[in-house]
Each structure stands twice: as C-alpha cells, then as structure tokens.
C-alpha cells in the first residue's frame, strides 16, 4: 500500500438495522482517497520524463554542426588580438560607447568629434589617485610599472568586485595598490592634489563608485594619446583573468604565502594583456559562443514547431500548447543539445589553439600563443553545461528510484481500488433490502422473493441454500 494510504487506514465499521447496512467510514470515501493517491503516483512516474533528454539522432547532428561552424568562425574571425576581424568591430563598438558616455556626462556639448576628445574629457572628469603610469626611473626598474601594463597591475583598474574595493580604499586613503612580481605594493600619498568629493560617508561612497566606473570608461578604449596616434591602446583587463591579481591580493591581506603557481599564472595573465587580451577582445570571443547558443535554441524551436503543426489537429492547436512544445529554454533536450554544441565548439577551438601553439613554438608548446587563441568564454560556457548535465544526472537517478517505487505502488493501489469496488457492489443493497417492506404488502411477495434471492447471491450464499419462492420457505420452515 502507498505511503499516503498507509498513514490513514480505512476502517469499515459495519452496522446492521432493518433498513440496510451502514459504514462509519464510507467505501466511497476510501475509493476517492485511493484514486487521488493513484493520480499522484502516476504523476511521479511521468515526472521522470521531464529530466531525461529526448534528443534524436538529427538533434545531435545539428547541435554538433552548429558547434563546429561557430568554432570555425572563432578560428578565422576572432583568432587572437591584433589579428581579429571581429575584434576590430568590438574595438569600434567600445569606442562609440565611450563617446556616448562622454556625451551623457557632458550634455551641453552636443557631440565629441573624436575618441581622443571624449577620452580627454573623461580622464579629466573622473580623476583618481591611483592612475600612475609609472613610478619614476627607479620605480620602473624595481616594479616594472609602465603605461603598457599599469591598467593590469593597478588593482583599482580591474573590472571586478575586488577592483571596486581597492578603488574605494585608494580614494578614501589617497593610496595606490598594485601587484608586481607576486607582491601587493601600496603607494602612500599617491596624489598630493587628491580630494574625494562628498560631505559624509554615504556621499563619498557614491562619488567613489562613480569615479571608479567613469575612470574605467575612460580607459576601456585606451588612452587619449594612443587614440590620437591611431593606435589600439591598452584597455582594461579581462574580467576572466583579473582573478590572478585577486588571489595574490587576498593572500597578502590574510598573511598567506604566494605560491609559484600563483606567480606563474599572474605573469601569464600580464603577458597576454600586454599583447592586447583585454575586455574588448574578451567581448569579441563571446560573439561566436553567443551565436552557437542562439543557433542551437533556434534549431530546437524550429524542429519542434514543424512537428507541432504536422502532428496536432487544427482544432486542438493553441498558442499555449505550441509554446509548451517548442520553447527552447527550460527542458533537458535543448540543454543536452547545447552541451554537445559547446563541447564541439571547444574541441574545434582547442584543437586549433594547440596546433598553432606548437607551430609558433617551433615544436615546443607555446603557452602564451595557446592562451591567446583559446576561447575562454566558450570553455566557461561548456563548463556550465557540464555542471548542468551532472546535476540533472543526479536528479534523474533519485527520481528514477522514486518512479520505480511508485510504479510498484500503483499496482498495489489499483488492486486495492478493485477490492473496494467489489466491496462496494456487495454492500450496495439499499434497493434490495426493500423486500422487508414488500413482504408487508399484499401481492408484492413475488418481487420480494426476487430481491431477497439477489441479496443472498451478493452475500455469496450457496445456490442450494437460497430460498427463491414461497414454497422454498414453506419447505424450509416445515423441516423439509
């Protein structure tokens, strides 16, 4: 018996009177309870289908094809910094957004005629104490700080939560924190002319945040000098690589030792940044990944839409049912297709990156070349898909055990319901028990004998002991 039924036993207390049989607990109530439990059990068995992908062979082929196509786009149109047609587009997009931001901050000036003029305005408008491009000849020799790397080494220039924290800290305390050779360096009294605006703590915090964001916007497309010279310039670091700075800064604050691996990863991130791997290029890498995502969801929706119109009769069609059949977001089938597509994308992209790393290294593996060409956004998206697949596999395992147990319970409950129905028929005798009244009426005794005989049959009285007529009764009471 199911868990729900086991919690509430059915006691059929039978009482007998002249008018029939009566139960303290109705058989109908027991039937309703059992049938409700059966509905729940069937839903449990059906729910497992929502966790299992229903991909066919064509779904897998189309998903893999989408991943391969977008992988080829990544190889030839994204490539690496300095050799990226899509990167040129994202550079221009960020330059336009920088000019738009400058216009927003200076509405009196209708437009900035060039990126150079917009950057000059933003650098002047959002001054900060941590914008040192160098620390003098001695500082450059000791810490290696220069205009090419200070956006990466300066923690407040990192577009991350830790970057925001150090920006606020530096603005409040007039300091400058940066990472160099695996060490956290703090420069005191960084700017003698610096003063954070605001009359109280909340207003100073707001001004500090605005300065941080505005200064990042002034640096995202390089400096005004690089823009004037027509160069790409050094933007702000990629959010996916600033964690190498975060680890060193956090360990330094906690008094933990920085490992050689931490230093090596930080040096690698700095080297690829100096070669142009910044936020703008990271955005360029995201485009083929997004295209892959869009294609797979579109393929899924179009195939299901075609199937919906070919298999659903016209009178049964509705927008709600169509959306349920075709929506490409919350079902395991499209998620499995996305896993295949992003996995294929990463396979193609990583294969190209490994090959070019070996070629550029002259037979040895060039790590920098590999990282420059590896689409980290695609790897991250594939990792998310794998996490989802693992989570669904675990959920499916639990659900399958519950569904298997529910299937066994269904058999028990169905048998229980059949038993209740038989019991209900045997004791549904209100009509038959009127034979008592019939005997009291003249001329109705023949019908009364028929009812009493049917009642005996319901009670499983042997046929040879059923009294079916007045003569049978006379013989019985006469001892014959």
C-alpha positions as CSV (number, residue, x, y, z in Angstrom):
1,X,0.0,0.0,0.0
2,X,1.2,3.5,-0.8
3,X,2.8,5.8,1.9
4,X,-0.2,8.1,1.9
5,X,-2.7,5.3,2.3
6,X,-0.6,3.7,5.0
7,X,-0.8,6.9,7.0
8,X,-4.6,6.7,7.1
9,X,-6.0,3.2,7.5
10,X,-9.6,2.6,6.3
11,X,-11.8,1.1,9.0
12,X,-15.1,-0.1,7.6
13,X,-17.2,-0.4,10.8
14,X,-20.4,-2.2,9.7
15,X,-23.7,-1.8,11.5
16,X,-27.0,-3.6,10.6
17,X,-30.5,-2.4,11.0
18,X,-33.9,-3.0,9.4
19,X,-33.2,-0.6,6.6
20,X,-29.8,-2.0,5.5
21,X,-26.1,-1.8,6.2
22,X,-24.2,1.4,7.3
23,X,-20.5,2.1,7.5
24,X,-18.8,4.6,9.9
25,X,-16.3,5.3,7.1
26,X,-17.8,5.3,3.6
27,X,-16.4,3.0,0.9
28,X,-16.9,5.9,-1.5
29,X,-14.5,8.0,0.6
30,X,-11.9,5.2,0.6
31,X,-12.3,4.9,-3.2
32,X,-11.8,8.7,-3.6
33,X,-8.7,8.7,-1.4
34,X,-7.2,5.7,-3.2
35,X,-7.9,7.2,-6.7
36,X,-6.3,10.5,-5.6
37,X,-3.3,8.6,-4.5
38,X,-3.2,6.8,-7.8
39,X,-3.1,10.2,-9.6
40,X,-0.1,11.3,-7.5
41,X,1.7,8.1,-8.2
42,X,1.1,8.4,-11.9
43,X,2.4,12.0,-11.9
44,X,5.6,10.7,-10.1
45,X,6.2,8.1,-12.8
46,X,5.6,10.7,-15.5
47,X,7.8,13.4,-13.9
48,X,10.9,11.4,-14.8
49,X,10.4,12.2,-18.4
50,X,11.0,15.9,-17.7
51,X,14.5,15.1,-16.5
52,X,15.6,12.9,-19.4
53,X,16.6,14.4,-22.8
54,X,14.5,13.3,-25.7
55,X,17.1,14.1,-28.4
56,X,17.1,12.1,-31.6
57,X,20.0,11.5,-34.0
58,X,19.2,14.6,-36.0
59,X,19.2,16.8,-32.9
60,X,22.7,15.6,-32.1
61,X,24.0,16.1,-35.6
62,X,22.6,19.6,-35.9
63,X,23.9,20.6,-32.5
64,X,27.4,19.3,-33.3
65,X,27.3,21.1,-36.7
66,X,26.4,24.4,-35.0
67,X,29.3,24.0,-32.6
68,X,31.7,23.1,-35.5
69,X,30.5,26.1,-37.6
70,X,30.9,28.6,-34.7
71,X,34.3,27.0,-33.9
72,X,35.5,27.8,-37.5
73,X,34.1,31.3,-37.1
74,X,36.2,31.7,-33.9
75,X,39.3,30.4,-35.6
76,X,39.2,32.7,-38.6
77,X,37.3,35.8,-37.5
78,X,38.3,36.0,-33.8
79,X,41.8,34.4,-33.7
80,X,44.0,36.4,-31.3
81,X,44.5,40.1,-30.5
82,X,45.8,42.1,-33.4
83,X,44.6,39.6,-36.0
84,X,40.9,39.6,-35.3
85,X,38.3,41.0,-37.7
86,X,35.6,40.6,-35.1
87,X,38.0,42.2,-32.6
88,X,38.2,45.3,-34.8
89,X,34.4,45.5,-34.7
90,X,34.2,45.2,-30.9
91,X,37.0,47.8,-30.6
92,X,35.0,50.3,-32.6
93,X,31.8,49.4,-30.6
94,X,33.6,50.2,-27.3
95,X,35.0,53.4,-28.8
96,X,31.4,54.5,-29.8
97,X,30.1,53.6,-26.3
98,X,32.9,55.6,-24.7
99,X,31.9,58.7,-26.8
100,X,28.2,58.1,-25.9
101,X,29.2,58.0,-22.2
102,X,31.1,61.2,-22.6
103,X,28.1,62.9,-24.2
104,X,25.9,61.6,-21.3
105,X,28.3,63.2,-18.8
106,X,28.5,66.4,-20.7
107,X,25.1,67.0,-22.2
108,X,25.9,70.7,-23.1
109,X,28.3,69.5,-25.7
110,X,26.3,68.0,-28.4
111,X,28.9,65.6,-29.7
112,X,32.6,64.8,-29.4
113,X,34.3,64.9,-32.7
114,X,36.7,62.0,-32.0
115,X,37.5,59.3,-29.4
116,X,40.6,61.4,-28.5
117,X,38.4,64.3,-27.3
118,X,36.0,62.0,-25.4
119,X,38.9,60.3,-23.6
120,X,40.5,63.7,-22.7
121,X,37.2,64.8,-21.2
122,X,36.6,61.6,-19.2
123,X,40.2,61.4,-17.9
124,X,39.8,65.0,-16.6
125,X,36.3,64.4,-15.3
126,X,36.9,61.2,-13.4
127,X,40.3,61.7,-11.7
128,X,41.6,59.1,-9.3
129,X,44.7,58.9,-7.1
130,X,45.8,55.5,-8.4
131,X,46.4,56.4,-12.1
132,X,50.2,56.3,-12.0
133,X,51.6,55.1,-15.4
134,X,55.0,54.8,-13.7
135,X,56.9,55.5,-10.5
136,X,59.9,57.2,-11.9
137,X,63.0,55.5,-13.3
138,X,63.7,53.7,-10.0
139,X,60.1,52.6,-9.7
140,X,60.1,51.3,-13.3
141,X,63.3,49.4,-12.6
142,X,62.1,47.8,-9.4
143,X,58.4,47.2,-10.1
144,X,58.3,47.3,-13.9
145,X,55.4,49.7,-13.9
146,X,54.8,51.5,-17.3
147,X,52.0,52.8,-19.5
148,X,51.6,49.4,-21.1
149,X,50.9,47.3,-18.0
150,X,49.6,49.7,-15.3
151,X,46.0,49.0,-16.1
152,X,46.5,45.4,-15.2
153,X,48.9,45.8,-12.3
154,X,46.8,48.5,-10.6
155,X,44.1,46.7,-8.7
156,X,41.6,49.5,-8.9
157,X,41.7,49.3,-12.7
158,X,40.4,45.7,-12.6
159,X,36.7,45.5,-13.5
160,X,35.9,43.2,-10.6
161,X,34.4,43.4,-7.1
162,X,38.0,43.4,-5.6
163,X,38.9,46.2,-8.1
164,X,35.9,48.2,-6.8
165,X,37.0,47.6,-3.2
166,X,40.6,48.8,-3.8
167,X,39.3,51.8,-5.8
168,X,37.2,52.9,-2.9
169,X,40.0,52.2,-0.5
170,X,42.5,54.2,-2.6
171,X,40.2,57.1,-2.9
172,X,39.4,57.3,0.8
173,X,43.1,56.9,1.9
174,X,44.9,58.6,-1.1
175,X,46.8,55.4,-1.9
176,X,47.6,53.2,-4.9
177,X,47.7,49.4,-4.7
178,X,49.2,47.3,-7.4
179,X,50.6,43.8,-8.0
180,X,54.1,43.2,-9.0
181,X,56.2,40.0,-9.0
182,X,53.6,38.3,-6.8
183,X,53.6,41.0,-4.2
184,X,50.9,43.5,-3.1
185,X,52.5,47.0,-3.3
186,X,50.9,50.0,-1.6
187,X,51.9,53.6,-2.6
188,X,51.1,56.1,0.2
189,X,50.1,59.7,-0.6
190,X,49.7,58.8,-4.2
191,X,48.4,62.3,-5.3
192,X,49.1,65.5,-3.3
193,X,46.2,67.2,-5.0
194,X,43.6,64.5,-4.5
195,X,40.4,65.0,-2.5
196,X,37.4,62.8,-2.6
197,X,34.1,64.7,-3.0
198,X,31.2,64.3,-0.6
199,X,30.1,65.7,2.7
200,X,29.5,62.4,4.5
201,X,30.4,58.7,4.2
202,X,27.4,57.6,2.0
203,X,28.0,60.5,-0.4
204,X,31.7,59.8,-0.5
205,X,31.0,56.1,-1.3
206,X,28.7,57.1,-4.1
207,X,31.3,59.5,-5.5
208,X,34.0,56.8,-5.2
209,X,31.8,54.3,-7.1
210,X,31.1,56.9,-9.9
211,X,34.8,57.8,-10.1
212,X,35.7,54.1,-10.4
213,X,33.2,53.4,-13.2
214,X,33.8,56.6,-15.0
215,X,37.6,56.1,-14.9
216,X,37.2,52.5,-16.3
217,X,35.1,54.0,-19.2
218,X,38.0,56.4,-19.9
219,X,40.4,53.5,-20.1
220,X,38.3,50.8,-21.8
221,X,39.4,52.1,-25.3
222,X,42.9,53.1,-24.4
223,X,44.3,56.5,-23.5
224,X,43.8,59.7,-25.4
225,X,47.5,59.7,-26.5
226,X,47.0,56.2,-28.2
227,X,43.7,57.3,-29.7
228,X,45.4,60.5,-31.1
229,X,48.2,58.3,-32.6
230,X,45.6,56.0,-34.1
231,X,46.7,53.0,-32.0
232,X,44.5,50.5,-30.3
233,X,45.9,51.4,-26.9
234,X,45.8,49.4,-23.7
235,X,42.3,48.8,-22.4
236,X,41.2,47.4,-19.1
237,X,42.0,43.8,-18.1
238,X,39.6,40.9,-19.0
239,X,37.3,40.1,-16.0
240,X,38.1,36.4,-16.6
241,X,41.8,37.0,-15.9
242,X,41.9,39.5,-13.1
243,X,41.4,36.7,-10.6
244,X,45.2,36.1,-10.8
245,X,45.6,39.5,-9.2
246,X,42.7,38.8,-6.7
247,X,44.4,35.7,-5.4
248,X,47.7,37.4,-4.7
249,X,46.0,40.5,-3.1
250,X,43.7,38.3,-0.8
251,X,46.6,36.1,0.3
252,X,48.7,39.2,1.0
253,X,46.0,40.7,3.2
254,X,45.5,37.3,5.0
255,X,49.2,36.9,5.5
256,X,49.3,33.7,3.4
257,X,52.3,32.9,1.2
258,X,52.0,33.3,-2.5
259,X,52.9,30.1,-4.4
260,X,55.0,29.8,-7.6
261,X,51.8,28.7,-9.4
262,X,50.1,31.9,-8.3
263,X,53.0,34.0,-9.7
264,X,53.2,32.0,-12.9
265,X,49.5,32.4,-13.6
266,X,49.7,36.1,-12.8
267,X,52.7,36.6,-15.1
268,X,50.9,34.7,-17.9
269,X,47.8,36.9,-17.5
270,X,50.0,40.1,-17.6
271,X,51.8,38.9,-20.7
272,X,48.6,38.2,-22.7
273,X,47.2,41.6,-21.5
274,X,50.3,43.3,-22.9
275,X,49.6,41.6,-26.2
276,X,46.1,43.0,-26.4
277,X,44.0,40.5,-24.5
278,X,41.7,42.9,-22.7
279,X,37.9,43.4,-22.2
280,X,37.4,44.4,-25.8
281,X,39.0,41.2,-27.1
282,X,37.1,39.1,-24.5
283,X,33.9,40.5,-25.9
284,X,34.9,39.5,-29.4
285,X,35.4,35.9,-28.1
286,X,31.9,35.9,-26.6
287,X,30.3,36.6,-30.1
288,X,30.7,33.1,-31.6
289,X,29.8,31.5,-28.3
290,X,26.6,33.5,-28.2
291,X,25.9,32.7,-31.9
292,X,26.3,29.0,-31.1
293,X,23.8,29.3,-28.2
294,X,21.3,31.2,-30.4
295,X,21.6,28.7,-33.3
296,X,21.0,25.6,-31.2
297,X,18.0,27.1,-29.5
298,X,16.6,28.2,-32.9
299,X,17.2,24.8,-34.4
300,X,15.4,23.1,-31.5
301,X,12.4,25.5,-31.7
302,X,12.0,25.3,-35.5
303,X,12.1,21.4,-35.5
304,X,9.5,21.2,-32.7
305,X,7.4,23.9,-34.3
306,X,7.3,21.9,-37.6
307,X,6.4,18.7,-35.6
308,X,3.7,20.6,-33.7
309,X,1.9,21.7,-36.9
310,X,2.2,18.3,-38.6
311,X,1.1,16.2,-35.6
312,X,-1.5,18.4,-33.9
313,X,-5.0,18.6,-35.4
314,X,-6.1,22.2,-36.3
315,X,-8.9,22.2,-33.8
316,X,-6.6,21.3,-30.9
317,X,-3.9,24.0,-31.7
318,X,-3.3,26.9,-29.3
319,X,-0.5,29.3,-28.5
320,X,-0.1,27.9,-25.0
321,X,0.3,24.3,-26.3
322,X,2.6,25.4,-29.1
323,X,4.8,27.3,-26.6
324,X,4.9,24.3,-24.3
325,X,6.0,22.1,-27.2
326,X,8.5,24.5,-28.8
327,X,10.0,26.8,-26.1
328,X,13.8,26.3,-26.2
329,X,14.8,27.2,-22.7
330,X,13.7,25.0,-19.7
331,X,13.8,21.5,-21.0
332,X,16.6,18.8,-20.8
333,X,16.5,18.2,-24.5
334,X,17.7,21.6,-25.6
335,X,20.2,21.6,-22.7
336,X,21.7,18.4,-23.9
337,X,21.9,19.9,-27.5
338,X,23.7,22.9,-26.0
339,X,26.2,20.6,-24.2
340,X,27.0,18.9,-27.5
341,X,27.3,22.2,-29.4
342,X,29.5,23.9,-26.9
343,X,31.6,20.8,-26.5
344,X,32.2,20.6,-30.2
345,X,33.0,24.3,-30.3
346,X,35.6,23.9,-27.6
347,X,37.1,20.8,-29.3
348,X,37.5,22.7,-32.6
349,X,38.8,25.8,-30.9
350,X,41.2,24.0,-28.6
351,X,42.5,21.9,-31.5
352,X,43.4,25.0,-33.4
353,X,45.0,26.6,-30.4
354,X,47.1,23.6,-29.7
355,X,48.2,23.3,-33.3
356,X,49.2,27.0,-33.6
357,X,50.9,26.9,-30.2
358,X,53.1,24.0,-31.4
359,X,53.8,25.7,-34.8
360,X,54.7,29.1,-33.2
361,X,56.9,27.3,-30.6
362,X,58.9,25.6,-33.3
363,X,57.9,22.1,-32.0
364,X,57.6,23.1,-28.3
365,X,54.4,24.2,-26.8
366,X,54.0,28.0,-26.7
367,X,51.7,28.6,-23.7
368,X,51.1,32.3,-24.5
369,X,50.0,31.6,-28.1
370,X,47.7,28.8,-26.8
371,X,46.0,31.1,-24.2
372,X,45.7,34.0,-26.7
373,X,43.8,31.7,-29.1
374,X,41.8,29.6,-26.6
375,X,38.3,31.0,-26.3
376,X,37.9,31.1,-22.5
377,X,34.3,32.3,-22.8
378,X,33.5,29.1,-24.8
379,X,35.3,26.9,-22.2
380,X,33.4,28.6,-19.4
381,X,30.0,28.1,-21.2
382,X,30.9,24.4,-21.8
383,X,31.8,24.0,-18.1
384,X,28.3,25.4,-17.1
385,X,26.7,22.9,-19.5
386,X,28.7,20.0,-17.9
387,X,27.7,21.2,-14.5
388,X,24.1,21.2,-15.5
389,X,24.4,17.7,-17.1
390,X,25.9,16.3,-13.9
391,X,23.2,17.9,-11.7
392,X,20.4,16.5,-14.0
393,X,22.0,13.1,-13.9
394,X,22.0,13.0,-10.1
395,X,18.4,14.3,-10.0
396,X,17.4,11.7,-12.6
397,X,18.9,8.9,-10.5
398,X,16.9,10.0,-7.5
399,X,13.8,10.5,-9.5
400,X,14.1,7.1,-11.2
401,X,14.3,5.3,-7.9
402,X,11.2,7.1,-6.7
403,X,9.4,6.4,-10.0
404,X,10.3,2.7,-9.9
405,X,8.9,2.5,-6.3
406,X,5.8,4.5,-7.4
407,X,5.2,2.0,-10.3
408,X,5.1,-0.8,-7.8
409,X,2.8,1.2,-5.5
410,X,0.5,1.8,-8.5
411,X,-0.1,-2.0,-8.8
412,X,-0.9,-2.3,-5.1
413,X,-3.2,0.7,-5.2
414,X,-5.0,-0.5,-8.3
415,X,-5.6,-3.9,-6.7
416,X,-6.8,-2.1,-3.5
417,X,-9.2,0.0,-5.6
418,X,-10.6,-3.1,-7.3
419,X,-11.2,-4.7,-3.9
420,X,-13.0,-1.6,-2.7
421,X,-15.2,-1.6,-5.8
422,X,-16.1,-5.3,-5.2
423,X,-16.9,-4.5,-1.6
424,X,-19.0,-1.5,-2.7
425,X,-21.0,-3.7,-5.0
426,X,-21.6,-6.4,-2.4
427,X,-22.9,-3.9,0.2
428,X,-24.7,-1.5,-2.2
429,X,-28.1,-3.1,-1.2
430,X,-30.4,-0.3,-0.3
431,X,-32.6,-1.2,-3.2
432,X,-32.7,-4.9,-2.5
433,X,-33.4,-4.5,1.2
434,X,-36.9,-3.1,0.4
435,X,-38.0,-6.7,0.3
436,X,-38.9,-6.4,4.0
437,X,-41.5,-3.7,3.2
438,X,-42.6,-5.7,0.1
439,X,-43.4,-8.7,2.3
440,X,-45.8,-6.5,4.3
441,X,-47.7,-5.6,1.2
442,X,-50.2,-8.0,-0.3
443,X,-49.4,-9.1,-3.8
444,X,-45.7,-7.9,-3.7
445,X,-44.2,-11.1,-2.2
446,X,-43.1,-12.4,-5.6
447,X,-40.9,-9.3,-6.2
448,X,-39.7,-9.6,-2.5
449,X,-38.6,-13.1,-3.1
450,X,-36.6,-12.0,-6.1
451,X,-34.9,-9.2,-4.2
452,X,-34.0,-11.5,-1.3
453,X,-32.5,-14.0,-3.7
454,X,-30.3,-11.4,-5.3
455,X,-29.2,-10.2,-1.9
456,X,-28.2,-13.8,-1.0
457,X,-26.2,-14.0,-4.1
458,X,-24.4,-10.8,-3.3
459,X,-23.5,-12.3,0.1
460,X,-22.1,-15.4,-1.6
461,X,-24.8,-17.8,-0.1
462,X,-24.5,-21.2,-1.9
463,X,-27.2,-21.7,-4.6
464,X,-28.7,-24.7,-3.0
465,X,-29.4,-22.8,0.2
466,X,-31.0,-19.8,-1.4
467,X,-34.8,-19.6,-0.8
468,X,-36.3,-18.3,-4.0
469,X,-40.0,-18.8,-3.6
470,X,-42.8,-19.1,-1.0
471,X,-42.7,-22.9,-1.5
472,X,-39.0,-22.9,-0.6
473,X,-39.8,-21.1,2.6
474,X,-42.6,-23.4,3.5
475,X,-40.4,-26.4,3.0
476,X,-37.5,-24.8,5.0
477,X,-39.7,-24.0,8.0
478,X,-41.6,-27.2,7.6
479,X,-38.5,-29.1,8.1
480,X,-38.5,-30.5,4.5
